[in-house]
Amino acid sequence: MKVAKNLVQSSHKNYIRSAKDLYDNNLIPFDHIQPAQKASETLPIAITPHIAKQINLADSNDPLARQFIPNFRENNVSADEIFDPIGDQAFTPVEGIVHRYPDRVLLIPILSCPIYCRYCFRRAAVGSGTLNNQKLNSAIEYIRQNKKVWEVILSGGDPLILSQRRISTIISKLDEIDHVKVIRIHTRVPLVDPSRISCKLVKTLKCKTPVYVVLHCNHPKELEENARNAIALMVDSGIPFLSQTVLLKGVNDQSDILEKLMRELVICRIKPYYLHHGDKALGTRHFRTSLKTGLSLMKKLRGKISGLCQPTYMIDIPGGYGKVPINSSYVRQTKMGDWCIEDWQGEEHSYKESTDYP
């Protein structure tokens, strides 16, 4: 299903959209063209000019290159990887809606992105597709008829690449539904194409229903000056920001990187929300860490940074069973009935309770 041009903001002509474009821009060597092209058969290539100019070609471990440039390892699918790793399909009552939890739904008006993250958990679905007027109306009617829906999450793809007229239509329609009390937008646009964030767009997002933005950000390098200015424009207008980060091997699986990222997000007035364990999407094993690594990183963060900077470490259970926090317990009960509490440095302390507690 192709995207109608009038529904999407006009894209820059110099986007990188193929393996040949990557080679022409000196982002991959000649012998990587074929593997990159093969990888693009399962997930398209798209890199914005804003991100392309930030990639450090002299650094073989550049965090932006690792996230956005196709790698031959994407062509190796592990036996435990899943076509639909979080089970969207089983919870799609009408096209454009994912209804997994009672009080909230995903509304997916578009499946295109300005940039494709190579670890994408929707890699089997994203690429080119948008809801036409009839399908969008059907999706919104589903929300209108389901009175328990308290929150609508615009996801995709990236909803902020839609035209401002289209965004305005969606926000207005949701704003008219009395039982919808919160609208949430998941996006990467302020980081990967900050020029799209304008006063006009910000005005489009303002309505009586509170609108929250959840920014997908994985590395401090993504928070350069133009991105910070785009974020500030939205925050200054009264739009609250949260962040979600994916734990990625070779990108942010070191405590000092996560520490810096979470601090910088808070400085930008963004509350760290989730640190996602990598999903088992096809061809993404090289991005995933172990759960043990993730728990260890979270424990290190607990002692290093303010509670304001702490995300919740989450896993989306494969098969559509939903998200749950991954916790390292600091508390255990002893055989004598007392409690042993571990501090952030790993030292254990006894805690005795009064006997009259229920």
C-alpha distance (Angstrom), angle and dihedral (degrees) to the residues before:
residue distance angle dihedral
M1 . . .
K2 3.80 . .
V3 3.79 123.8 .
A4 3.79 114.7 -110.0
K5 3.80 108.7 -123.7
N6 3.80 94.7 -133.6
L7 3.81 90.8 58.1
V8 3.80 96.1 55.6
Q9 3.79 132.2 59.1
S10 3.80 110.7 -107.8
S11 3.80 109.2 -94.9
H12 3.77 127.5 -136.0
K13 3.77 114.6 -92.2
N14 3.79 92.6 -134.4
Y15 3.80 97.4 59.3
I16 3.80 111.7 134.0
R17 3.80 105.4 -117.7
S18 3.81 108.1 158.5
A19 3.79 143.6 37.8
K20 3.81 88.2 -104.6
D21 3.81 90.1 54.5
L22 3.80 88.7 52.5
Y23 3.81 90.3 52.2
D24 3.83 93.2 44.3
N25 3.79 89.2 53.6
N26 3.82 91.9 48.7
L27 3.80 92.2 -115.4
I28 3.81 94.5 124.7
P29 3.83 133.3 22.3
F30 3.80 121.1 -112.8
D31 3.81 94.7 -99.7
H32 3.83 90.4 57.5
I33 3.80 94.6 59.7
Q34 3.81 95.8 86.8
P35 3.85 96.5 46.8
A36 3.81 90.2 46.0
Q37 3.78 90.9 49.6
K38 3.80 90.5 50.5
A39 3.81 90.7 49.7
S40 3.80 89.3 52.2
E41 3.81 89.5 61.8
T42 3.81 89.3 73.2
L43 3.80 98.6 31.4
P44 3.82 122.8 18.7
I45 3.78 122.8 -121.8
A46 3.79 117.8 -117.1
I47 3.79 126.8 153.8
T48 3.79 122.0 169.3
P49 3.82 120.4 -131.4
H50 3.81 87.9 -117.9
I51 3.82 92.0 61.0
A52 3.81 95.7 36.2
K53 3.79 92.6 60.3
Q54 3.82 90.9 51.1
I55 3.80 95.5 54.8
N56 3.78 110.6 107.6
L57 3.79 105.9 -140.1
A58 3.81 91.2 -169.9
D59 3.81 90.7 61.9
S60 3.80 113.2 75.4
N61 3.81 88.6 -166.3
D62 3.80 97.1 47.8
P63 3.85 104.9 155.0
L64 3.80 93.7 -140.6
A65 3.80 93.4 49.5
R66 3.80 90.8 49.9
Q67 3.79 91.6 51.8
F68 3.80 100.7 44.1
I69 3.82 111.2 21.9
P70 3.84 113.8 83.1
N71 3.77 115.6 -111.4
F72 3.81 127.5 -155.3
R73 3.82 88.4 -123.1
E74 3.80 89.1 71.8
N75 3.79 86.3 72.5
N76 3.82 91.0 62.5
V77 3.80 110.7 82.9
S78 3.81 118.3 -163.9
A79 3.80 120.8 -138.8
D80 3.82 92.2 -116.5
E81 3.82 95.5 51.3
I82 3.80 118.5 108.1
F83 3.82 135.2 -144.2
D84 3.83 91.3 -138.0
P85 3.82 101.1 21.9
I86 3.81 98.8 -179.5
G87 3.80 95.8 37.3
D88 3.81 101.0 -115.8
Q89 3.79 93.6 155.8
A90 3.80 94.8 61.4
F91 3.81 90.5 55.3
T92 3.80 99.2 46.2
P93 3.84 107.7 107.2
V94 3.82 92.5 168.9
E95 3.78 131.0 10.2
G96 3.79 111.3 -80.0
I97 3.82 95.8 23.0
V98 3.81 129.4 98.0
H99 3.81 110.4 -175.2
R100 3.80 109.4 -178.7
Y101 3.81 101.4 139.2
P102 3.83 125.7 48.1
D103 3.80 98.6 -122.6
R104 3.81 102.7 39.4
V105 3.77 141.9 41.1
L106 3.76 136.9 -166.4
L107 3.78 114.2 -124.0
I108 3.81 108.7 -160.4
P109 3.81 107.7 -169.1
I110 3.80 94.7 166.0
L111 3.81 137.8 22.5
S112 3.80 97.0 -161.1
C113 3.81 125.8 98.2
P114 3.81 133.2 -164.9
I115 3.81 86.8 -129.7
Y116 3.81 131.1 16.1
C117 3.79 118.3 -133.7
R118 3.80 106.9 -144.1
Y119 3.84 91.8 -137.5
C120 3.83 92.8 54.4
F121 3.81 113.1 153.9
R122 3.83 90.2 -153.3
R123 3.80 92.7 50.6
A124 3.81 90.1 125.3
A125 3.81 91.0 58.1
V126 3.80 110.1 29.6
G127 3.77 123.9 86.3
S128 3.77 115.5 80.2
G129 3.75 124.7 2.3
T130 3.77 142.9 101.7
L131 3.78 136.0 179.5
N132 3.78 112.2 -102.8
N133 3.80 118.7 -140.5
Q134 3.79 94.4 -89.1
K135 3.82 94.1 50.1
L136 3.80 92.6 43.1
N137 3.81 90.2 51.9
S138 3.81 90.1 49.3
A139 3.80 91.1 50.8
I140 3.80 92.5 48.9
E141 3.80 90.6 46.0
Y142 3.81 88.2 55.3
I143 3.82 88.4 55.3
R144 3.80 90.9 46.5
Q145 3.80 92.5 52.6
N146 3.83 94.6 47.5
K147 3.79 103.6 75.0
K148 3.81 94.2 -174.9
V149 3.80 91.5 66.5
W150 3.81 103.1 108.6
E151 3.82 98.1 163.6
V152 3.80 133.1 35.3
I153 3.80 118.1 -159.5
L154 3.80 116.5 -157.8
S155 3.78 106.5 -148.5
G156 3.75 138.6 145.7
G157 2.99 134.4 101.8
D158 3.76 93.3 -19.9
P159 3.81 116.1 -50.7
L160 3.81 93.3 -158.1
I161 3.81 91.9 70.3
L162 3.80 88.8 67.0
S163 3.78 115.9 102.5
Q164 3.79 114.7 -89.3
R165 3.79 88.8 -115.7
R166 3.80 90.5 55.8
I167 3.80 92.7 45.5
S168 3.80 89.8 49.1
T169 3.81 90.9 51.8
I170 3.82 92.5 51.4
I171 3.81 94.9 45.1
S172 3.81 91.7 46.9
K173 3.79 93.5 50.1
L174 3.80 92.5 48.8
D175 3.80 90.9 45.2
E176 3.82 89.0 58.8
I177 3.83 93.3 59.0
D178 3.80 107.6 93.2
H179 3.80 97.7 -154.6
V180 3.82 93.3 51.8
K181 3.80 102.0 91.8
V182 3.82 101.0 166.7
I183 3.80 134.3 34.9
R184 3.79 116.8 -162.2
I185 3.82 125.6 -168.5
H186 3.82 121.8 -159.4
T187 3.78 111.9 -157.7
R188 3.79 148.8 150.1
V189 3.82 95.3 -166.1
P190 3.84 99.2 104.4
L191 3.81 88.4 57.3
V192 3.79 103.2 37.4
D193 3.81 101.2 33.3
P194 3.82 107.8 13.3
S195 3.81 92.5 167.3
R196 3.81 87.8 75.8
I197 3.81 90.8 65.6
S198 3.79 106.8 90.3
C199 3.79 138.3 158.0
K200 3.80 87.5 -105.8
L201 3.80 92.0 55.1
V202 3.79 91.6 47.1
K203 3.80 89.8 51.4
T204 3.80 88.8 51.1
L205 3.81 90.3 58.4
K206 3.79 94.4 52.8
C207 3.78 115.4 101.2
K208 3.79 139.8 132.5
T209 3.81 91.5 -90.5
P210 3.83 110.1 78.0
V211 3.81 111.8 -106.0
Y212 3.81 118.8 -154.4
V213 3.80 125.4 -171.0
V214 3.81 120.6 -148.0
L215 3.79 109.1 -160.9
H216 3.81 119.6 -152.7
C217 3.82 105.1 -139.8
N218 3.81 126.5 157.9
H219 3.80 107.8 170.4
P220 3.83 137.8 30.1
K221 3.81 89.7 -121.5
E222 3.80 88.9 70.3
L223 3.82 90.4 64.1
E224 3.79 97.6 74.1
E225 3.82 123.4 149.8
N226 3.82 100.0 -83.9
A227 3.79 91.3 47.4
R228 3.81 91.0 49.1
N229 3.80 90.3 51.0
A230 3.80 91.7 50.8
I231 3.81 90.6 49.7
A232 3.81 91.5 47.2
L233 3.80 91.2 52.0
M234 3.80 89.8 57.3
V235 3.80 96.8 40.3
D236 3.81 92.3 47.1
S237 3.80 88.3 55.9
G238 3.81 89.9 59.0
I239 3.81 100.8 -98.2
P240 3.83 109.6 140.3
F241 3.81 116.4 -134.3
L242 3.79 131.2 -149.6
S243 3.79 126.5 174.5
Q244 3.77 136.8 -138.1
T245 3.78 122.9 -162.2
V246 3.80 130.1 -171.2
L247 3.79 115.2 -140.7
L248 3.81 103.4 -124.8
K249 3.79 129.2 -175.6
G250 3.79 110.2 -120.6
V251 3.81 93.2 11.1
N252 3.80 109.9 63.6
D253 3.83 107.4 -13.1
Q254 3.81 93.2 118.8
S255 3.79 123.0 90.0
D256 3.82 94.6 -131.5
I257 3.81 91.6 54.8
L258 3.80 93.2 47.8
E259 3.79 90.1 45.1
K260 3.80 92.1 53.4
L261 3.81 92.3 43.8
M262 3.80 94.5 52.1
R263 3.81 92.3 45.6
E264 3.80 92.1 49.6
L265 3.80 91.7 48.4
V266 3.79 90.8 54.0
I267 3.82 90.5 47.6
C268 3.81 86.1 55.4
R269 3.85 87.3 53.1
I270 3.80 92.8 -107.6
K271 3.80 119.1 135.4
P272 3.83 111.5 -139.4
Y273 3.81 104.7 -122.5
Y274 3.81 113.9 169.7
L275 3.78 136.2 11.2
H276 3.80 101.9 -162.4
H277 3.77 123.3 -150.0
G278 3.79 107.3 -132.1
D279 3.80 115.1 -88.4
K280 3.80 121.2 -126.3
A281 3.79 95.1 -110.7
L282 3.80 117.2 158.1
G283 3.80 113.6 -79.6
T284 3.80 97.0 5.7
R285 3.81 102.9 106.4
H286 3.81 91.9 110.6
F287 3.81 88.8 63.7
R288 3.79 98.3 50.5
T289 3.78 124.8 95.4
S290 3.80 124.9 -160.8
L291 3.79 119.7 -93.4
K292 3.80 86.9 -118.4
T293 3.81 89.8 59.7
G294 3.78 91.7 49.4
L295 3.80 93.1 49.4
S296 3.79 91.0 48.7
L297 3.80 91.6 51.1
M298 3.79 92.1 49.7
K299 3.79 90.8 50.6
K300 3.81 90.6 52.4
L301 3.80 90.8 49.4
R302 3.79 91.3 51.5
G303 3.79 90.8 65.2
K304 3.79 98.1 38.2
I305 3.79 108.2 46.7
S306 3.77 140.5 42.5
G307 3.78 120.9 -91.8
L308 3.80 86.4 -112.8
C309 3.81 87.9 66.5
Q310 3.81 97.2 47.9
P311 3.83 118.0 110.8
T312 3.79 122.5 -164.3
Y313 3.81 112.9 -109.7
M314 3.82 106.1 -128.8
I315 3.77 139.3 -176.8
D316 3.79 125.6 -161.9
I317 3.79 101.5 -142.8
P318 3.84 108.6 -126.0
G319 3.78 114.3 -108.7
G320 3.80 99.2 40.6
Y321 3.81 100.5 -70.9
G322 3.79 92.7 132.7
K323 3.79 139.5 -119.0
V324 3.80 123.2 -49.2
P325 3.81 131.8 173.5
I326 3.80 119.0 -103.9
N327 3.79 105.8 -137.7
S328 3.77 134.9 -170.3
S329 3.79 104.4 -152.0
Y330 3.78 116.7 -127.8
V331 3.80 92.7 -175.2
R332 3.83 132.4 64.6
Q333 3.78 132.7 164.9
T334 3.79 119.1 -123.5
K335 3.80 126.2 -136.7
M336 3.80 88.7 -103.1
G337 3.80 90.9 59.8
D338 3.80 95.6 -108.0
W339 3.79 123.8 117.8
C340 3.77 131.3 -111.8
I341 3.81 114.8 -153.8
E342 3.79 123.1 -167.6
D343 3.80 118.3 -147.2
W344 3.81 125.8 -142.2
Q345 3.82 90.9 -90.6
G346 3.81 93.2 55.3
E347 3.81 96.9 -103.9
E348 3.82 116.8 137.6
H349 3.80 124.4 -134.0
S350 3.79 132.1 -171.3
Y351 3.80 118.5 -121.1
K352 3.78 120.9 -169.4
E353 3.79 122.1 -162.7
S354 3.79 128.4 -153.6
T355 3.79 112.9 -101.4
D356 3.81 95.1 -126.9
Y357 3.81 96.0 69.9
P358 3.81 114.1 112.9
